[in-house]
Amino acid sequence: MDERAARDVVLAHALETTDDEHQLLRAEDRREASLSARNLCGLQGGRDAGRDPAGSFLQTRAALLLDGLERRTPALKAMRHPPRLAALAGWLLPLAAFLAGALTERIANPHRMDLLSPPLLGVLGWNLLMYAILAVSLAVPPLRRRGAALFARPWLPEGWLRRRGSPALAAAGARFALDWQRLAAPLHQARGKRVLHLCAALFGAGVALSLYARGLTVEYRVGWESTFLDAGQVHAILSVLFAPATWLFRLPGFTPAEIAALRFDAAGFVPGGARWVHLYAALLAIVVVIPRLVLAAMARWKETRLRAAFPLDMGLPYYRKLLGSLSPVPLRLRVIPYSFAVDATRGQALQAVARSMLGDTAQAAVMPGWDYGADPQGMPAPDATDEGATVTAALVNLSATPEAENHGAFLDHLARALPGKIVLAVDQSAYAARLDGQAGAGLRLEERRRLWQDFGTLHKVPVTFVDLLHPPDA
């Protein structure tokens, strides 16, 4: 699924998950879109065998939903089709950087080239500093993650979203902006790096070009001046500075006597400006232009790869439910209770939970539960190769307080056996019934939910809250 299709899918996800009262999309719209998408993709008839059926279905369904909604709600267009500012900036910024480099006056003043020019040394120093930062960020993962997080922050102001249509659409837009910015952060980062590296490379090329262009019509007075440095020290600095250029491009070097003669207050005019132009241009190519072009090419490669195969987490309940209806066999939610007796009413409710998670044809299978404090070593491990179970839910009671040595051991045992296929299902029916009518019941319920949410986050397992006395309308 490419970037454009993924944007539609994420926007449809935001609309459907925030529009609880169906103000934007009716239940019939969603069902018809699913049926039409299945027919168009030929999923039921076995067509489109060479394509990713899940991606094609989600892409087609999202397009159908959004096309219809866009006709009724024109404000949706601004979310679905953002301005192409990024693409335009990708061309204009490098062009501006090249012109800025070519028009740099302080590096190559008419008739004079300063060998210790602060602007030129600043250009070289800035690029070396950037390379050092990149190297450190590669070696220190927390720094790399912190840099990537900058691209995951929502960039649309909240007021802009409130002005876009109805409150329901604004809420969906806020959710979409948050989700899209997080999902597209690696792509935006690669795109930003490509533009910045290209800007730096073209700025360096512009500086080199300005040196040659000005040299066609003027003869440089090459030299240096300093209050604190003598000729020997300047020779040492320039020898280190131009060492890569003289070595790689086999350019002639210079002697301490030549450097002493180039002092601006020395008597006489020393010809040979062309040699220094070549040295400066070679140095810019080595330090700025070539490395930055290589980095820009690497960023471009990553950007192209992400645009062509945009990463979406198909394990989210929303996608699992949609894709579950495509399966030729009913998907199965395996439920393993922990210190929890599943009665007939709650057993029926688990079927509705399965349908809400995995689609209309999904079924729940309740397995033998674990007793409180059971040793994981003495319990049978769930078979990771059991393809009959799509997802395994570790079912606990919200009335209980999560304990690392008991609930944590249970959850870790399942997570190790079934990586990526575990969800922590917390039933709040008993706790809600116990608090019913008490003062502050809502607050206490929310505090306990937050406790279990943090517990699931700590054990890296997604958490879903259910009320088995009031099952979801699947």
C-alpha positions as CSV (number, residue, x, y, z in Angstrom):
1,M,0.0,0.0,0.0
2,D,1.5,3.3,-1.0
3,E,1.5,6.6,0.9
4,R,-1.6,8.0,-0.9
5,A,-3.7,4.9,-0.2
6,A,-2.5,4.6,3.4
7,R,-3.5,8.2,4.0
8,D,-7.1,7.3,2.9
9,V,-7.1,4.2,5.1
10,V,-5.8,6.1,8.2
11,L,-8.4,8.9,7.6
12,A,-11.2,6.3,7.3
13,H,-10.0,4.7,10.5
14,A,-10.1,8.1,12.3
15,L,-13.6,8.8,11.0
16,E,-15.0,5.5,12.0
17,T,-13.4,5.3,15.4
18,T,-14.4,8.8,16.5
19,D,-17.9,9.0,14.9
20,D,-19.6,6.9,17.6
21,E,-23.0,8.5,16.9
22,H,-22.7,7.9,13.2
23,Q,-23.1,11.6,12.3
24,L,-20.7,11.3,9.4
25,L,-20.9,7.7,8.3
26,R,-24.0,5.6,8.8
27,A,-23.8,1.9,9.5
28,E,-25.3,1.2,6.1
29,D,-22.5,3.3,4.5
30,R,-19.9,1.2,6.2
31,R,-21.5,-2.1,5.3
32,E,-22.0,-1.1,1.7
33,A,-18.4,0.0,1.4
34,S,-17.2,-3.3,2.7
35,L,-19.4,-5.3,0.3
36,S,-18.5,-3.1,-2.7
37,A,-14.8,-3.3,-1.8
38,R,-14.9,-7.1,-1.6
39,N,-16.6,-7.3,-5.0
40,L,-14.3,-4.8,-6.6
41,C,-11.2,-6.5,-5.4
42,G,-12.5,-9.9,-6.4
43,L,-11.6,-11.2,-3.0
44,Q,-14.6,-13.6,-2.8
45,G,-14.2,-14.8,-6.3
46,G,-10.4,-15.3,-6.1
47,R,-9.5,-12.5,-8.4
48,D,-6.5,-10.1,-7.9
49,A,-4.4,-13.2,-7.0
50,G,-1.2,-11.2,-7.6
51,R,-2.0,-8.4,-5.2
52,D,-2.1,-8.0,-1.5
53,P,-5.7,-8.8,-0.8
54,A,-5.8,-7.1,2.6
55,G,-4.2,-3.9,1.4
56,S,-6.4,-3.8,-1.7
57,F,-9.6,-4.3,0.3
58,L,-8.7,-1.6,2.9
59,Q,-7.6,0.9,0.2
60,T,-10.8,0.3,-1.9
61,R,-13.1,0.4,1.1
62,A,-11.5,3.7,2.4
63,A,-11.8,5.3,-1.0
64,L,-15.4,4.4,-1.3
65,L,-16.2,5.7,2.1
66,L,-14.3,9.0,1.6
67,D,-15.6,9.6,-1.9
68,G,-19.2,9.5,-0.6
69,L,-18.5,11.6,2.5
70,E,-16.5,14.2,0.5
71,R,-19.5,14.8,-1.7
72,R,-21.6,15.5,1.3
73,T,-19.0,17.2,3.4
74,P,-16.6,19.3,1.2
75,A,-14.5,20.2,4.2
76,L,-13.1,16.7,4.2
77,K,-11.2,17.5,1.0
78,A,-8.7,19.6,3.0
79,M,-7.8,16.6,5.2
80,R,-7.8,14.1,2.3
81,H,-5.8,16.2,-0.2
82,P,-3.3,18.3,1.7
83,P,-1.5,21.2,-0.2
84,R,1.6,20.0,-2.0
85,L,3.8,22.4,-0.1
86,A,6.2,19.7,0.9
87,A,6.8,18.7,-2.8
88,L,7.2,22.3,-3.8
89,A,9.5,23.0,-0.9
90,G,11.6,20.0,-2.0
91,W,12.5,21.9,-5.2
92,L,12.5,25.5,-4.1
93,L,14.7,25.1,-1.0
94,P,17.6,23.5,-2.7
95,L,17.3,26.0,-5.6
96,A,17.4,28.9,-3.0
97,A,20.4,27.3,-1.3
98,F,22.3,27.1,-4.6
99,L,21.5,30.7,-5.3
100,A,22.6,31.8,-1.8
101,G,25.9,30.0,-2.2
102,A,26.5,31.4,-5.7
103,L,25.7,34.9,-4.5
104,T,27.9,34.7,-1.4
105,E,29.9,37.9,-1.4
106,R,31.8,37.7,1.8
107,I,33.8,34.6,0.7
108,A,35.0,35.9,-2.6
109,N,35.1,39.7,-2.5
110,P,36.0,41.3,-5.8
111,H,39.8,41.2,-6.3
112,R,40.4,39.5,-2.9
113,M,40.3,36.0,-1.5
114,D,40.9,35.7,2.2
115,L,42.5,32.3,3.1
116,L,41.1,32.6,6.6
117,S,37.7,33.7,5.6
118,P,35.3,33.1,8.6
119,P,32.3,32.4,6.3
120,L,34.1,29.7,4.4
121,L,35.5,28.2,7.5
122,G,32.0,28.4,9.0
123,V,30.5,26.4,6.1
124,L,33.1,23.7,6.5
125,G,32.8,23.6,10.3
126,W,29.0,23.5,10.2
127,N,29.0,20.5,7.9
128,L,31.6,18.7,10.0
129,L,29.5,19.3,13.1
130,M,26.4,17.9,11.3
131,Y,28.4,14.7,10.4
132,A,29.5,14.4,14.0
133,I,25.9,14.7,15.2
134,L,24.7,12.1,12.7
135,A,27.4,9.7,13.8
136,V,26.5,10.1,17.5
137,S,22.8,9.7,16.8
138,L,23.5,6.4,15.0
139,A,25.7,5.2,17.9
140,V,23.2,6.3,20.6
141,P,19.7,4.9,19.9
142,P,17.9,7.2,22.5
143,L,19.2,10.3,20.6
144,R,18.0,8.8,17.3
145,R,14.6,8.1,18.7
146,R,14.3,11.5,20.2
147,G,15.1,13.1,16.8
148,A,12.5,10.8,15.2
149,A,9.9,11.8,17.8
150,L,10.1,15.5,16.6
151,F,8.6,14.4,13.3
152,A,5.8,12.5,15.1
153,R,4.3,15.5,16.8
154,P,1.1,17.0,15.4
155,W,1.9,20.1,13.4
156,L,-1.7,21.3,12.7
157,P,-2.9,23.9,15.2
158,E,-6.0,22.8,17.1
159,G,-7.9,25.9,16.0
160,W,-7.4,25.0,12.3
161,L,-9.1,21.6,13.0
162,R,-12.0,23.2,14.8
163,R,-12.8,25.3,11.8
164,R,-13.0,22.3,9.5
165,G,-16.7,21.5,9.3
166,S,-18.8,19.9,12.1
167,P,-17.6,19.0,15.6
168,A,-17.6,15.3,14.6
169,L,-15.4,16.1,11.6
170,A,-13.1,18.2,13.7
171,A,-12.7,15.4,16.2
172,A,-12.0,12.9,13.4
173,G,-9.5,15.4,11.9
174,A,-7.7,15.8,15.3
175,R,-7.4,12.0,15.6
176,F,-6.3,11.7,12.0
177,A,-3.6,14.4,12.4
178,L,-2.3,12.6,15.5
179,D,-2.3,9.1,13.9
180,W,-0.9,10.2,10.6
181,Q,1.9,12.3,12.0
182,R,2.9,9.3,14.2
183,L,2.7,6.8,11.4
184,A,4.3,9.0,8.8
185,A,7.1,10.2,11.0
186,P,9.8,8.0,9.4
187,L,8.7,9.1,6.0
188,H,8.7,12.8,7.0
189,Q,12.1,12.4,8.6
190,A,13.5,10.8,5.4
191,R,12.0,13.5,3.3
192,G,13.3,16.3,5.5
193,K,16.8,14.8,5.5
194,R,16.8,14.5,1.7
195,V,15.8,18.2,1.3
196,L,18.3,19.4,4.0
197,H,21.2,17.4,2.6
198,L,20.4,18.5,-0.9
199,C,20.3,22.1,0.3
200,A,23.7,21.8,1.9
201,A,25.2,20.1,-1.2
202,L,23.9,22.8,-3.6
203,F,25.0,25.6,-1.2
204,G,28.5,24.3,-1.3
205,A,28.3,23.8,-5.1
206,G,27.1,27.4,-5.4
207,V,30.0,28.7,-3.4
208,A,32.5,26.9,-5.6
209,L,30.7,28.1,-8.7
210,S,30.9,31.7,-7.5
211,L,34.6,31.4,-7.0
212,Y,35.2,30.2,-10.6
213,A,32.6,32.6,-12.1
214,R,34.2,35.7,-10.4
215,G,37.6,34.5,-11.3
216,L,36.8,34.7,-15.0
217,T,36.5,38.5,-14.8
218,V,38.7,39.5,-11.9
219,E,42.2,38.5,-10.7
220,Y,42.1,37.6,-7.1
221,R,44.4,39.2,-4.5
222,V,44.9,36.1,-2.5
223,G,46.2,36.4,1.1
224,W,45.5,36.4,4.8
225,E,45.6,38.7,7.8
226,S,45.5,38.1,11.5
227,T,46.2,39.9,14.7
228,F,47.3,36.9,16.7
229,L,48.6,34.3,14.1
230,D,52.0,34.4,12.4
231,A,52.9,32.9,9.0
232,G,54.0,29.6,10.5
233,Q,50.8,29.1,12.4
234,V,48.7,30.0,9.4
235,H,50.7,27.6,7.3
236,A,50.0,24.8,9.8
237,I,46.3,25.5,9.8
238,L,46.0,25.7,6.0
239,S,48.1,22.5,5.6
240,V,45.6,20.6,7.8
241,L,42.6,22.3,6.1
242,F,43.7,21.5,2.6
243,A,45.3,18.1,3.2
244,P,42.3,16.1,1.9
245,A,42.2,18.3,-1.3
246,T,45.9,18.1,-2.1
247,W,45.9,14.3,-1.4
248,L,42.8,13.2,-3.3
249,F,43.0,15.6,-6.2
250,R,46.8,15.7,-6.4
251,L,46.9,19.5,-6.2
252,P,50.2,21.3,-5.5
253,G,50.7,22.3,-1.9
254,F,52.4,25.4,-0.5
255,T,55.4,26.3,1.6
256,P,55.7,28.5,4.7
257,A,57.6,31.1,2.6
258,E,54.7,31.3,0.2
259,I,52.2,31.7,3.0
260,A,54.3,34.5,4.5
261,A,54.4,36.3,1.2
262,L,50.6,36.1,1.0
263,R,50.1,38.3,4.0
264,F,47.9,41.2,2.8
265,D,50.3,43.8,4.3
266,A,53.3,42.2,2.7
267,A,54.9,44.2,-0.1
268,G,54.2,43.2,-3.7
269,F,51.5,41.2,-5.4
270,V,51.7,37.4,-5.5
271,P,50.0,35.8,-8.5
272,G,48.5,32.3,-8.5
273,G,44.9,32.8,-7.4
274,A,43.7,30.0,-9.6
275,R,45.6,27.4,-7.5
276,W,43.7,28.6,-4.4
277,V,40.4,28.6,-6.2
278,H,41.0,24.9,-7.2
279,L,42.0,24.1,-3.6
280,Y,38.9,25.7,-2.1
281,A,36.6,24.1,-4.7
282,A,38.2,20.7,-4.1
283,L,37.8,21.1,-0.3
284,L,34.1,22.1,-0.7
285,A,33.6,19.0,-2.9
286,I,35.2,16.7,-0.4
287,V,33.7,18.1,2.8
288,V,30.3,19.3,1.6
289,V,29.1,18.4,-1.8
290,I,29.9,14.7,-2.2
291,P,29.1,13.6,1.4
292,R,25.8,15.6,1.3
293,L,24.8,14.2,-2.0
294,V,25.5,10.7,-0.8
295,L,23.4,11.3,2.4
296,A,20.6,12.9,0.2
297,A,20.6,9.8,-2.0
298,M,20.3,7.5,1.0
299,A,17.4,9.5,2.4
300,R,15.8,9.5,-1.0
301,W,16.1,5.7,-1.2
302,K,14.4,5.3,2.2
303,E,11.7,7.8,1.3
304,T,10.9,6.0,-1.9
305,R,10.8,2.7,-0.1
306,L,8.4,4.0,2.6
307,R,6.2,5.8,0.0
308,A,5.8,2.5,-1.9
309,A,5.2,0.3,1.1
310,F,3.7,2.5,3.8
311,P,3.8,0.7,7.2
312,L,0.4,0.2,8.8
313,D,-0.2,-1.9,11.9
314,M,-2.7,-4.5,10.7
315,G,-2.8,-5.9,14.3
316,L,-5.0,-3.0,15.5
317,P,-8.5,-4.1,16.4
318,Y,-10.0,-1.9,13.7
319,Y,-8.0,-3.6,10.9
320,R,-8.4,-7.0,12.5
321,K,-12.2,-6.6,12.5
322,L,-12.4,-5.4,8.9
323,L,-10.0,-8.1,7.6
324,G,-11.6,-10.8,9.6
325,S,-14.7,-10.7,7.4
326,L,-12.5,-11.6,4.4
327,S,-11.3,-14.8,5.9
328,P,-12.9,-17.9,4.3
329,V,-13.0,-19.5,7.7
330,P,-14.2,-17.9,10.9
331,L,-11.4,-16.3,13.0
332,R,-11.0,-17.4,16.5
333,L,-10.5,-15.5,19.7
334,R,-8.9,-17.8,22.3
335,V,-9.7,-16.6,25.9
336,I,-7.6,-17.8,28.8
337,P,-9.1,-16.5,32.1
338,Y,-7.0,-15.7,35.1
339,S,-8.7,-16.2,38.5
340,F,-11.9,-15.6,36.7
341,A,-15.0,-17.8,36.5
342,V,-16.7,-17.3,33.1
343,D,-20.4,-18.0,33.6
344,A,-22.9,-18.6,30.8
345,T,-23.9,-14.9,30.4
346,R,-20.3,-13.8,30.2
347,G,-19.5,-16.6,27.9
348,Q,-22.1,-15.4,25.4
349,A,-20.8,-11.9,25.8
350,L,-17.3,-13.1,24.8
351,Q,-18.8,-14.1,21.4
352,A,-19.8,-10.5,20.9
353,V,-16.3,-9.4,22.0
354,A,-14.8,-11.7,19.4
355,R,-17.0,-10.3,16.6
356,S,-16.1,-6.7,17.6
357,M,-12.4,-7.6,17.5
358,L,-12.2,-10.0,14.5
359,G,-15.2,-9.5,12.3
360,D,-18.8,-10.7,12.0
361,T,-17.9,-14.3,11.6
362,A,-15.4,-14.6,14.5
363,Q,-15.9,-17.0,17.4
364,A,-14.6,-17.1,20.9
365,A,-13.2,-20.2,22.5
366,V,-12.8,-20.1,26.3
367,M,-9.9,-22.3,27.5
368,P,-9.3,-23.6,31.1
369,G,-8.4,-20.8,33.4
370,W,-5.5,-20.2,35.6
371,D,-5.9,-20.2,39.4
372,Y,-4.7,-17.2,41.3
373,G,-1.0,-17.6,42.1
374,A,-0.5,-20.5,39.6
375,D,3.1,-21.3,38.7
376,P,3.7,-20.7,35.0
377,Q,6.1,-23.6,34.9
378,G,3.3,-25.9,35.9
379,M,0.8,-24.6,33.4
380,P,0.6,-25.8,29.8
381,A,2.1,-23.4,27.3
382,P,-0.3,-22.2,24.5
383,D,0.8,-23.5,21.2
384,A,2.2,-20.7,19.1
385,T,1.7,-22.8,16.0
386,D,-2.0,-23.2,16.7
387,E,-3.3,-21.4,13.6
388,G,-6.9,-21.9,14.7
389,A,-6.5,-19.0,17.2
390,T,-6.1,-15.6,15.6
391,V,-5.7,-13.7,18.8
392,T,-5.4,-14.9,22.4
393,A,-7.0,-12.8,25.1
394,A,-5.7,-13.0,28.7
395,L,-8.9,-12.3,30.6
396,V,-8.7,-10.7,34.0
397,N,-11.1,-8.9,36.4
398,L,-11.0,-5.2,36.9
399,S,-11.8,-5.8,40.6
400,A,-8.4,-7.2,41.1
401,T,-5.3,-5.1,41.5
402,P,-2.5,-6.1,39.0
403,E,0.3,-7.9,40.7
404,A,3.7,-8.5,39.0
405,E,4.3,-11.8,40.6
406,N,0.9,-13.2,39.7
407,H,-0.8,-11.4,36.8
408,G,2.5,-10.3,35.4
409,A,3.9,-13.8,35.4
410,F,0.7,-15.0,33.7
411,L,0.9,-12.3,31.1
412,D,4.6,-12.7,30.4
413,H,4.2,-16.5,30.0
414,L,1.6,-16.0,27.3
415,A,3.5,-13.1,25.6
416,R,6.6,-15.2,25.3
417,A,4.7,-18.2,23.9
418,L,2.6,-16.0,21.5
419,P,4.5,-12.9,20.6
420,G,2.4,-10.2,19.0
421,K,-0.8,-12.3,19.3
422,I,-1.8,-11.5,22.9
423,V,-4.2,-8.9,24.2
424,L,-5.0,-8.2,27.8
425,A,-8.8,-8.2,28.2
426,V,-10.0,-6.5,31.4
427,D,-13.6,-7.2,32.3
428,Q,-15.1,-4.3,34.3
429,S,-18.6,-5.7,34.8
430,A,-18.1,-7.0,38.4
431,Y,-16.3,-3.9,39.6
432,A,-18.8,-1.6,38.0
433,A,-21.6,-3.5,39.6
434,R,-19.9,-3.2,43.0
435,L,-19.4,0.5,42.7
436,D,-22.9,1.2,41.3
437,G,-24.6,4.0,43.2
438,Q,-21.5,4.8,45.3
439,A,-20.1,8.4,45.4
440,G,-17.1,8.8,43.1
441,A,-17.8,5.5,41.3
442,G,-16.8,6.9,37.9
443,L,-13.5,8.3,39.3
444,R,-12.6,5.0,41.0
445,L,-13.5,3.0,37.9
446,E,-11.3,5.3,35.8
447,E,-8.4,5.0,38.3
448,R,-8.5,1.2,38.2
449,R,-8.7,1.2,34.4
450,R,-5.6,3.4,34.3
451,L,-3.8,1.0,36.6
452,W,-4.4,-1.9,34.3
453,Q,-3.6,0.2,31.2
454,D,-0.2,1.0,32.7
455,F,0.3,-2.6,33.7
456,G,-0.4,-3.7,30.1
457,T,2.0,-1.0,28.8
458,L,4.7,-2.2,31.2
459,H,4.4,-5.7,29.9
460,K,4.1,-4.5,26.3
461,V,0.7,-6.1,25.7
462,P,-2.2,-4.1,24.3
463,V,-5.1,-3.6,26.7
464,T,-8.9,-3.7,25.9
465,F,-11.6,-3.1,28.4
466,V,-14.8,-5.0,28.1
467,D,-18.1,-5.2,30.1
468,L,-19.3,-8.7,29.8
469,L,-22.7,-7.8,31.2
470,H,-23.0,-5.2,28.5
471,P,-21.2,-6.6,25.5
472,P,-20.4,-4.5,22.5
473,D,-22.8,-4.3,19.6
474,A,-20.8,-6.1,17.0
